[in-house]
Amino acid sequence: MRIQYHSEWSDSLRQEGQISGARGKILRALEIRGISLTETQRRAVEACEDLTVLDLWFDNAFKASSTDDVFAETE
C-alpha cells in the first residue's frame, strides 16, 4: 500500500515543478519553431507564476507565426 503524503510544502514544490516545466516547454517549442523571443519576452516567460497563462502561451506557441501571436491574448 502506498501512502500519499501532502503538506503545504510538498504541494508548493509540486506546483513549482509544474511551473518550471511549463516555462521550459514554451521556450523549447518556440525554439523548435524558429520563433525568437526578445529579452523582455523571455523574462516574462521566466517570471510568470500563473500555470493557466503558461498553458495558454504553450498552446499558442504551436500555432503562432510570431511572438505577438504567442502573447496576444494575455497582454
Z-matrix of the N, CA and C atoms (Angstrom, degrees):
N
C 1 1.435
C 2 1.526 1 108.91
N 3 1.310 2 115.29 1 133.54
C 4 1.461 3 121.02 2 -179.64
C 5 1.527 4 109.20 3 -101.53
N 6 1.312 5 115.59 4 126.12
C 7 1.455 6 120.70 5 178.84
C 8 1.518 7 108.12 6 -97.39
N 9 1.304 8 116.05 7 127.08
C 10 1.463 9 120.48 8 178.07
C 11 1.513 10 108.42 9 -96.15
N 12 1.322 11 114.34 10 125.05
C 13 1.453 12 120.78 11 -179.72
C 14 1.519 13 109.25 12 -104.61
N 15 1.297 14 116.11 13 127.65
C 16 1.460 15 121.10 14 177.58
C 17 1.521 16 108.91 15 -123.49
N 18 1.282 17 113.84 16 131.47
C 19 1.459 18 119.75 17 171.78
C 20 1.517 19 106.83 18 -139.76
N 21 1.288 20 115.88 19 165.51
C 22 1.458 21 119.76 20 177.99
C 23 1.532 22 110.14 21 -59.09
N 24 1.309 23 116.20 22 -39.36
C 25 1.464 24 121.43 23 -179.68
C 26 1.523 25 111.47 24 -66.13
N 27 1.343 26 117.42 25 -48.41
C 28 1.460 27 119.81 26 -179.16
C 29 1.524 28 111.41 27 -66.55
N 30 1.316 29 116.81 28 -36.23
C 31 1.466 30 120.21 29 176.91
C 32 1.527 31 110.91 30 -65.65
N 33 1.341 32 117.38 31 -38.11
C 34 1.469 33 119.73 32 178.77
C 35 1.521 34 111.00 33 -68.01
N 36 1.331 35 116.97 34 -35.79
C 37 1.473 36 119.94 35 176.40
C 38 1.522 37 110.95 36 -64.48
N 39 1.313 38 116.09 37 -41.93
C 40 1.470 39 120.80 38 178.70
C 41 1.530 40 110.13 39 -62.27
N 42 1.336 41 116.45 40 -43.75
C 43 1.469 42 121.87 41 178.60
C 44 1.527 43 110.16 42 -62.20
N 45 1.327 44 116.77 43 -44.94
C 46 1.469 45 120.57 44 178.38
C 47 1.524 46 111.10 45 -59.96
N 48 1.318 47 116.41 46 -39.95
C 49 1.460 48 120.59 47 178.29
C 50 1.515 49 112.18 48 -64.24
N 51 1.321 50 116.51 49 -41.47
C 52 1.459 51 120.48 50 178.32
C 53 1.524 52 110.86 51 -64.60
N 54 1.317 53 116.96 52 -42.25
C 55 1.460 54 121.37 53 -179.97
C 56 1.518 55 110.56 54 -65.57
N 57 1.323 56 116.42 55 -45.82
C 58 1.460 57 120.57 56 179.18
C 59 1.529 58 111.10 57 -61.19
N 60 1.328 59 116.44 58 -42.57
C 61 1.460 60 120.55 59 178.63
C 62 1.518 61 112.14 60 -63.83
N 63 1.325 62 116.60 61 -41.23
C 64 1.465 63 120.85 62 179.22
C 65 1.524 64 110.84 63 -63.63
N 66 1.322 65 116.62 64 -41.81
C 67 1.471 66 120.08 65 177.84
C 68 1.523 67 110.57 66 -59.70
N 69 1.326 68 115.97 67 -47.32
C 70 1.459 69 120.33 68 -179.71
C 71 1.515 70 112.79 69 -61.75
N 72 1.314 71 117.12 70 -38.44
C 73 1.465 72 121.04 71 -179.95
C 74 1.524 73 111.34 72 -66.64
N 75 1.329 74 117.04 73 -39.11
C 76 1.466 75 120.33 74 177.54
C 77 1.520 76 109.75 75 -61.80
N 78 1.322 77 116.04 76 -50.12
C 79 1.471 78 120.48 77 -178.38
C 80 1.528 79 111.03 78 -61.32
N 81 1.322 80 116.89 79 -41.04
C 82 1.466 81 120.79 80 -179.85
C 83 1.527 82 111.16 81 -67.82
N 84 1.329 83 117.68 82 -42.93
C 85 1.469 84 121.02 83 179.91
C 86 1.521 85 110.43 84 -60.40
N 87 1.333 86 116.57 85 -43.78
C 88 1.465 87 119.82 86 179.52
C 89 1.523 88 111.25 87 -67.10
N 90 1.323 89 116.59 88 -38.00
C 91 1.463 90 120.36 89 177.42
C 92 1.525 91 110.65 90 -61.78
N 93 1.313 92 116.64 91 -46.74
C 94 1.470 93 121.35 92 179.83
C 95 1.529 94 110.75 93 -61.20
N 96 1.324 95 116.22 94 -39.07
C 97 1.460 96 120.68 95 -178.77
C 98 1.520 97 112.65 96 -78.46
N 99 1.352 98 117.53 97 -7.11
C 100 1.455 99 121.20 98 179.06
C 101 1.518 100 113.55 99 77.56
N 102 1.322 101 116.59 100 24.22
C 103 1.465 102 121.50 101 179.36
C 104 1.527 103 107.73 102 -101.82
N 105 1.314 104 116.21 103 116.05
C 106 1.460 105 121.49 104 -177.50
C 107 1.518 106 111.04 105 -90.30
N 108 1.318 107 115.30 106 137.59
C 109 1.459 108 121.77 107 176.43
C 110 1.522 109 109.69 108 -93.54
N 111 1.324 110 114.99 109 148.23
C 112 1.462 111 118.56 110 169.35
C 113 1.530 112 106.68 111 -74.00
N 114 1.305 113 116.70 112 165.11
C 115 1.463 114 120.05 113 178.33
C 116 1.527 115 110.66 114 -61.37
N 117 1.319 116 117.14 115 -37.26
C 118 1.467 117 121.53 116 178.73
C 119 1.532 118 110.29 117 -64.50
N 120 1.323 119 117.35 118 -42.88
C 121 1.464 120 120.98 119 178.87
C 122 1.531 121 111.03 120 -66.27
N 123 1.313 122 117.07 121 -40.91
C 124 1.470 123 120.84 122 178.06
C 125 1.528 124 109.77 123 -61.67
N 126 1.320 125 116.81 124 -43.93
C 127 1.471 126 120.28 125 178.59
C 128 1.530 127 110.99 126 -63.48
N 129 1.331 128 117.15 127 -35.75
C 130 1.473 129 120.78 128 178.18
C 131 1.524 130 110.46 129 -63.37
N 132 1.323 131 116.86 130 -43.53
C 133 1.471 132 120.87 131 177.95
C 134 1.528 133 109.28 132 -63.52
N 135 1.317 134 117.15 133 -47.13
C 136 1.459 135 121.51 134 -176.75
C 137 1.527 136 112.77 135 -67.92
N 138 1.334 137 117.77 136 -22.78
C 139 1.463 138 121.16 137 -178.80
C 140 1.527 139 113.16 138 -95.37
N 141 1.320 140 117.20 139 -15.08
C 142 1.463 141 120.16 140 -175.40
C 143 1.531 142 110.56 141 -66.41
N 144 1.327 143 115.31 142 131.59
C 145 1.467 144 122.64 143 179.54
C 146 1.526 145 112.11 144 -110.05
N 147 1.329 146 117.35 145 -0.11
C 148 1.462 147 122.44 146 -174.45
C 149 1.522 148 109.82 147 -97.86
N 150 1.314 149 116.20 148 108.10
C 151 1.465 150 120.89 149 -176.82
C 152 1.528 151 112.05 150 -62.74
N 153 1.313 152 118.10 151 -32.23
C 154 1.460 153 121.39 152 177.69
C 155 1.522 154 110.85 153 -64.28
N 156 1.324 155 116.94 154 -43.70
C 157 1.463 156 121.72 155 178.05
C 158 1.523 157 110.03 156 -66.33
N 159 1.319 158 116.97 157 -43.27
C 160 1.471 159 120.14 158 179.02
C 161 1.529 160 110.83 159 -61.45
N 162 1.315 161 116.85 160 -40.51
C 163 1.471 162 120.20 161 177.61
C 164 1.527 163 110.98 162 -63.09
N 165 1.322 164 117.20 163 -40.40
C 166 1.461 165 121.41 164 177.45
C 167 1.524 166 110.45 165 -62.31
N 168 1.329 167 117.10 166 -47.33
C 169 1.462 168 120.91 167 179.06
C 170 1.522 169 110.92 168 -61.51
N 171 1.329 170 117.04 169 -39.29
C 172 1.464 171 120.65 170 178.71
C 173 1.524 172 110.11 171 -62.73
N 174 1.315 173 117.28 172 -47.08
C 175 1.464 174 120.83 173 178.18
C 176 1.528 175 110.66 174 -60.50
N 177 1.333 176 116.64 175 -43.99
C 178 1.460 177 121.26 176 179.98
C 179 1.523 178 112.17 177 -63.68
N 180 1.316 179 117.02 178 -31.37
C 181 1.466 180 121.00 179 -177.35
C 182 1.530 181 111.81 180 -60.07
N 183 1.325 182 117.68 181 -27.89
C 184 1.461 183 120.55 182 -177.93
C 185 1.519 184 114.10 183 -80.21
N 186 1.318 185 116.47 184 -23.02
C 187 1.466 186 118.64 185 -179.25
C 188 1.524 187 112.45 186 -111.75
N 189 1.320 188 116.45 187 -0.05
C 190 1.469 189 121.66 188 -176.01
C 191 1.523 190 111.81 189 -75.94
N 192 1.317 191 115.01 190 144.98
C 193 1.463 192 119.76 191 171.21
C 194 1.523 193 110.09 192 -106.50
N 195 1.347 194 115.85 193 -9.66
C 196 1.465 195 120.98 194 176.35
C 197 1.521 196 108.25 195 -154.71
N 198 1.320 197 115.97 196 169.58
C 199 1.461 198 118.98 197 178.50
C 200 1.528 199 111.44 198 -65.86
N 201 1.312 200 117.57 199 -27.18
C 202 1.467 201 120.00 200 176.53
C 203 1.530 202 110.20 201 -57.78
N 204 1.329 203 116.64 202 -38.03
C 205 1.449 204 121.46 203 179.36
C 206 1.532 205 111.67 204 -68.23
N 207 1.318 206 117.57 205 -32.89
C 208 1.457 207 121.55 206 -179.32
C 209 1.523 208 110.96 207 -66.97
N 210 1.327 209 116.30 208 -45.59
C 211 1.459 210 121.41 209 -172.81
C 212 1.520 211 114.39 210 -99.27
N 213 1.314 212 119.05 211 0.69
C 214 1.468 213 123.67 212 -172.11
C 215 1.515 214 113.78 213 -54.21
N 216 1.305 215 118.52 214 -44.56
C 217 1.463 216 121.27 215 -173.29
C 218 1.520 217 113.87 216 -79.79
N 219 1.322 218 118.31 217 -6.07
C 220 1.473 219 119.77 218 -177.75
C 221 1.517 220 113.17 219 -118.28
N 222 1.310 221 118.41 220 0.80
C 223 1.467 222 120.37 221 -179.12
C 224 1.504 223 111.01 222 -86.89
